[in-house]
Amino acid sequence: MFGSIIDVLDTIVVDARTLEERDKAKGYLSTCQTFEVAFMLHLMRDILGITNELNTFLQKKEQDIANAILLVEVAKRRLQKLREEEWDSLIDKQVQELNAHFNEVTTNLLVGVACLNPVDSFFSFNINKILRMAELYPDDFDENITVTLKNQLETYIVDVRDVDERFSNLQGLVDLSETLVKTKKHLNYLFVFRLVKFTLLLSVATATVERTFSAMKLIKSELRNRMNDEFMSGCLVPYVERKIFNTISNETIINTFQEMKTRRRQL
């Protein structure tokens, strides 16, 4: 797009309506053609290319925490390699940003989630990493409960991986949670099940929440700033979950609305 941007700025310089617009266009045109800007554009293209898979993956509704952590590490290593080949300052900023988002606490939390994942017959299960995750919830796992949790985890993994065939071929944490309840093992492993519930709540507090706040800016605009909470919720849910609502026919929606209360005329 660089050539097109230069052409547009050239046109504005010639056809600008005001002197202010012309001066701004001249300034942008002069700056765009400096070595520093050209170098920065090339470097940012490389950086965005390196982090593209990670960015795309983190925006998905269904998160695979284990692969997310691996992609973070891959991005860091590729940025470190780019640092050796290019200038350091901008690369350092990108690495610092990744470290800020995925610091030790966050990493311990996500790694613990990955260790609870039942995929491939609980291949990633690791008691020590799960206990480090539990330490991040001191109000729910005090010292005594942590000792009990360790014993539960040791019994739990033998039960669900080696003994009970109902836990084979599970596809994720949702399947694990449902199977624990169906088999009533959530009563046997209360603290393990508590951790599983915490991991399921994590996905609610990530990309979905970000998308919801973005949608709020579109729905509750300056023209509709007096919208009450109930009406806003009624608009937000269909917008955020539009893939689901697209499968519902208009007739079904009309009938449901009609049956909510007695109306003066038939819709």
C-alpha positions in Angstrom: 0.0 0.0 0.0 3.0 2.3 0.3 2.9 3.5 -3.3 -0.9 4.2 -3.1 -0.3 6.2 0.1 2.3 8.4 -1.6 0.0 9.0 -4.5 -2.9 10.0 -2.3 -0.6 12.4 -0.3 0.7 13.9 -3.6 -2.9 14.5 -4.7 -3.8 16.2 -1.4 -0.8 18.5 -1.7 -2.1 19.6 -5.1 -5.9 19.6 -4.5 -6.1 20.4 -0.7 -9.0 22.7 0.2 -7.1 24.5 2.9 -3.5 25.5 3.7 -3.7 23.4 6.9 -4.5 20.2 4.9 -1.8 21.0 2.4 0.8 21.5 5.1 -0.1 18.3 6.9 0.0 16.3 3.6 3.5 17.8 2.8 4.7 16.9 6.3 3.4 13.3 6.0 4.8 13.0 2.5 8.2 14.1 3.6 8.2 11.8 6.7 7.0 8.7 4.7 9.9 8.9 2.4 12.6 8.9 5.1 14.9 5.9 5.7 13.7 5.5 9.3 10.0 5.0 8.3 10.9 2.6 5.5 13.1 0.6 7.9 10.4 0.6 10.6 7.8 -0.6 8.1 10.0 -3.5 7.0 10.7 -4.5 10.6 7.1 -4.3 11.7 6.1 -6.5 8.8 8.5 -9.1 10.1 7.3 -8.7 13.7 3.6 -8.9 12.8 4.4 -12.0 10.6 6.1 -13.7 13.6 3.2 -13.0 16.0 0.4 -13.5 13.5 -0.3 -17.2 14.3 -0.3 -16.4 18.1 -2.7 -13.4 17.6 -5.1 -15.4 15.5 -5.0 -18.4 17.9 -5.8 -16.2 20.9 -8.9 -14.7 19.3 -10.5 -18.1 18.9 -13.5 -18.9 21.1 -12.4 -22.4 21.9 -8.9 -22.1 23.5 -6.3 -24.8 23.4 -4.2 -23.6 26.3 -1.4 -26.0 25.8 -0.8 -24.9 22.2 -1.2 -21.3 23.2 1.7 -21.5 25.6 3.8 -23.3 22.9 3.0 -20.5 20.4 4.0 -17.9 22.9 7.4 -19.6 23.3 7.8 -19.9 19.6 7.0 -16.2 19.1 9.6 -15.3 21.7 12.3 -17.4 20.2 11.6 -16.1 16.7 11.8 -12.5 18.0 15.1 -13.3 19.8 16.5 -14.6 16.5 15.2 -11.5 14.6 17.0 -9.4 17.3 20.3 -11.0 16.3 19.7 -10.1 12.7 18.1 -6.6 13.0 18.1 -3.6 15.4 17.4 -4.3 19.0 15.2 -1.6 20.4 11.9 -2.4 18.7 12.4 -6.2 19.2 13.0 -5.6 22.9 9.7 -3.8 23.2 7.8 -6.7 21.5 9.5 -9.3 23.8 8.8 -7.1 26.9 5.1 -6.9 25.8 4.9 -10.7 25.5 6.6 -11.1 28.8 4.1 -8.7 30.4 1.1 -10.5 29.1 2.6 -14.0 29.8 4.6 -13.4 33.0 5.4 -16.2 35.5 2.0 -16.0 37.2 0.1 -16.2 33.9 2.3 -18.9 32.6 1.9 -21.1 35.7 -1.9 -20.6 35.4 -2.1 -21.6 31.7 0.4 -24.5 32.1 -1.7 -25.8 35.0 -4.8 -25.6 32.8 -3.0 -27.5 30.1 -2.0 -30.2 32.6 -5.7 -30.8 33.4 -6.6 -31.3 29.8 -7.7 -35.0 29.2 -6.8 -35.1 25.5 -4.6 -38.0 24.5 -5.3 -40.0 27.7 -4.2 -37.1 30.0 -0.8 -36.9 28.2 0.0 -33.5 29.7 -0.9 -34.3 33.3 1.6 -33.1 35.8 0.9 -32.9 39.5 3.6 -30.3 40.4 2.4 -27.9 37.7 -1.2 -28.3 38.8 -0.3 -27.6 42.4 1.6 -24.4 41.3 -1.7 -23.3 39.6 -3.7 -24.0 42.8 -1.3 -21.7 44.7 -2.7 -18.8 42.6 -6.0 -19.3 44.4 -5.0 -18.9 48.1 -8.6 -18.2 49.2 -9.8 -21.6 47.8 -6.6 -23.7 48.4 -5.0 -23.1 51.7 -2.1 -25.2 53.0 -4.2 -28.0 54.4 -6.4 -28.2 51.2 -3.3 -28.2 49.0 -2.0 -31.4 50.8 -5.4 -33.0 50.3 -5.4 -31.9 46.7 -2.0 -33.5 46.1 -3.3 -36.8 47.4 -6.5 -36.5 45.4 -4.6 -35.8 42.2 -2.5 -38.9 42.7 -5.6 -41.1 43.1 -7.5 -39.2 40.4 -5.0 -39.7 37.6 -4.8 -43.5 38.2 -8.6 -43.7 38.3 -9.4 -41.7 35.1 -6.4 -42.7 33.0 -5.8 -46.3 33.9 -9.0 -47.7 35.4 -12.2 -46.0 34.3 -12.7 -46.5 30.5 -15.5 -43.8 30.5 -12.7 -41.2 30.6 -10.9 -42.4 27.5 -11.1 -40.4 24.3 -12.3 -37.2 25.9 -11.9 -34.1 23.7 -11.4 -31.4 26.2 -12.1 -29.9 29.6 -15.8 -29.5 28.9 -16.0 -33.3 28.2 -14.0 -33.9 31.4 -16.3 -31.8 33.5 -19.5 -33.4 32.1 -18.1 -36.9 32.6 -17.0 -36.2 36.1 -20.5 -35.1 37.0 -22.2 -38.0 35.1 -20.0 -40.6 36.9 -20.4 -38.7 40.2 -16.7 -38.6 40.6 -16.8 -34.9 41.2 -18.0 -35.9 44.6 -14.9 -38.1 45.2 -12.5 -35.5 43.9 -14.0 -32.2 45.1 -10.8 -30.1 44.9 -9.8 -31.5 41.5 -13.3 -30.7 40.2 -13.0 -27.2 41.7 -9.8 -26.6 39.6 -11.6 -27.9 36.5 -14.4 -25.4 37.1 -11.8 -22.6 37.5 -10.2 -23.5 34.1 -13.6 -23.5 32.4 -14.2 -20.0 33.7 -10.9 -18.7 32.3 -12.2 -18.8 28.7 -15.1 -16.6 29.7 -12.7 -13.9 30.9 -10.5 -13.7 27.8 -11.4 -13.2 24.1 -15.2 -13.5 24.6 -15.1 -10.6 27.1 -13.0 -8.5 24.7 -15.4 -9.1 21.9 -18.3 -8.2 24.1 -16.8 -4.8 25.1 -16.0 -4.1 21.5 -19.7 -4.8 20.7 -20.8 -2.5 23.5 -19.1 0.4 21.8 -21.1 -0.3 18.6 -24.4 -0.8 20.3 -24.4 1.8 23.0 -23.3 4.8 20.9 -23.8 8.5 21.5 -27.1 8.2 19.8 -28.2 5.4 22.1 -26.5 6.4 25.3 -29.7 6.1 27.5 -30.2 2.4 26.7 -31.0 0.5 29.9 -29.2 -2.7 31.0 -32.0 -5.1 30.0 -32.3 -3.6 26.5 -28.5 -3.5 26.0 -28.2 -7.1 27.1 -31.0 -8.1 24.7 -29.0 -6.5 21.8 -25.6 -7.7 22.9 -26.3 -11.4 23.2 -27.6 -11.9 19.7 -24.7 -9.8 18.3 -22.0 -11.6 20.2 -23.5 -15.1 19.6 -24.7 -14.3 16.1 -23.5 -17.7 14.7 -26.0 -19.4 17.0 -28.8 -16.9 16.4 -28.3 -17.2 12.6 -29.5 -20.8 12.9 -32.8 -19.7 14.5 -35.6 -18.9 12.1 -37.5 -15.6 12.2 -40.7 -17.4 12.7 -39.4 -19.1 15.8 -38.3 -15.7 17.2 -41.7 -14.1 16.4 -43.6 -17.0 18.1 -41.5 -16.8 21.2 -42.0 -13.0 21.4 -45.7 -13.4 20.9 -46.0 -16.0 23.7 -44.1 -13.9 26.2 -47.2 -12.0 27.1 -50.7 -11.1 25.8 -50.6 -8.6 23.0 -53.2 -6.4 21.4 -52.6 -7.9 18.0 -51.1 -11.0 16.4 -47.6 -10.5 15.1 
